[in-house]
Amino acid sequence: MRVKYIKIDNPEKVKYKINWQIPYERFPLIIGKEYTVYAIEYTEEGEINFFILDEGGNTYPYNYPSEFFLVTDKRMSKYWEGFTGKESYPIDPIFPSMITFKEWRHNKYFEEEMMDNVGNANAIFEKYQNLINNEFPDKQLQSAISVGDNWVMCCNCDNSWKLTNEENGIIECSKCHTRQNNPYS
């Protein structure tokens, strides 16, 4: 799932998850930029938060109120738990709940463990970050060139390789490491 950070009218009226969260005008986000969502939180108060990696340099995702975003790709990750029957956002939520990968969903302290670098929480997030980032094609990337029979050629160099059936929406050239869309997905 991907969202675009947008400027909204009356941002001061948006309720935040926590009262010490930084004000809207100081969010480390870029207006108009798309961000990958790593978790969706439905709070007891009926609010919806998206967990994304912002421009602040953290290695873990931070929560932001959904009102500040426009959903640009509503496909929900196959690595997420917490929803059934519908594979695209929005869903009919149960409040409170969390839609994310299993280690986070089943550990109520996972967010704090990422922030405090406790245990292997950051390594677990990094694994899922890579999986989720490459799961679906990204309209901001070029596509590899299809040359038939599951073979592709890099859009940046002359390298060609055969894809396996398990390939995601984004592939990476082993020669020049250019990330590009999988033309077969």
GIMOLIN-V174134 format. One record per backbone hydrogen bond with DSSP energy under -0.5 kcal/mol. NH is the residue of the N-H (numbers start at 1). CO is the residue of the C=O. If there is no record, write none. Layout:
{{NH/CO} {NH/CO}}
//
This chain:
{{2/73} {3/35} {4/70} {5/33} {6/68} {11/8} {13/10} {14/11} {21/18} {26/23} {27/24} {29/27} {31/29} {32/5} {33/30} {35/3} {37/1} {38/51} {39/51} {40/99} {41/49} {42/97} {43/41} {43/47} {46/43} {49/41} {50/64} {51/39} {52/50} {52/62} {53/36} {54/52} {55/28} {57/54} {62/52} {64/50} {66/48} {68/65} {69/66} {70/4} {72/2} {72/70} {73/2} {76/87} {80/77} {81/100} {89/74} {93/91} {95/93} {96/42} {97/42} {99/40} {100/81} {100/98} {104/101} {105/101} {106/102} {107/104} {110/107} {113/109} {114/110} {115/111} {116/112} {117/114} {118/113} {121/118} {124/120} {125/121} {126/122} {127/123} {128/124} {129/125} {130/126} {131/127} {132/128} {133/129} {134/130} {135/132} {136/132} {141/138} {144/181} {145/153} {146/144} {147/151} {148/151} {151/148} {152/161} {153/145} {154/159} {161/152} {163/150} {167/164} {169/134} {169/135} {170/134} {171/180} {173/178} {177/173} {180/171} {181/142} {182/169} {183/181} {185/182}}
//
